Amino acid sequence: MRDRLQSRKCARFLKALADPDRLRIIQCLQSGPKTVTELSQLLENELANVSHHLAVLRHTQLVHDEKVGKYVVYSLNRTIFRPHGRRQTTDTAELGCCRLELGK
C-alpha cells in the first residue's frame, strides 16, 4: 500500500501537538518569537516544564530555536505554520496528512 498520508511523519506531529501545554506554547508563539522565560511567565508554568515541551516541539521541527546573545528565542516553523485567511487571523499548520487551523 502506498502511504500517501506519510503516516509516520504525521503521527510524530500529532503526538507532539496532543498535549495541552504544547498547544498553549504554539498559541503564545503565534504572536511572535519568545524566550523560554517569557513563555514560562505567559503560561504560568515552571521553566523546566516549558523547556521540556519546547524540546519536544523542536525535535519534531514544529518550532525553531535561535541563539540571540545569551538567550534562546523560539518561533514557529513558518514552513509548517502559515498565516491564513484574508485578515490572516489564523495560522494553518500543514502537517502533510492533515491541516490544522489555529485561531489567533
Steps between C-alpha positions, in 0.01 A plus 500: 500500500624847413507720811373827354440639850864465606366325810822490704578867445141602562474292819813672639343843442166398647662343807698817562184711469286266713603668824309802637818677616662463158190637331511796738867556406404498131230757577749724681747478211234606248548858616875481441828352624554462874758372747431210734475749787235705319305184418528379858356828627219510243401141571552532875693173483839397634802572283605133496157388376492760224855405398400134478199577280710729278752217454223272375370767261855576383577129446198468271604824327175677584699782660842649429750621754755772443775615734482878546773615735464298819136409427334238281201635312228262381272554202253302293639315200348713223533221245237316706302783666383749241274803538161425350190693405440848367591669823746225589323451831590132514807290439464182300727213594571294187599161641497304174227259606264770624465869558426671831363853523602681815316821592706795620 
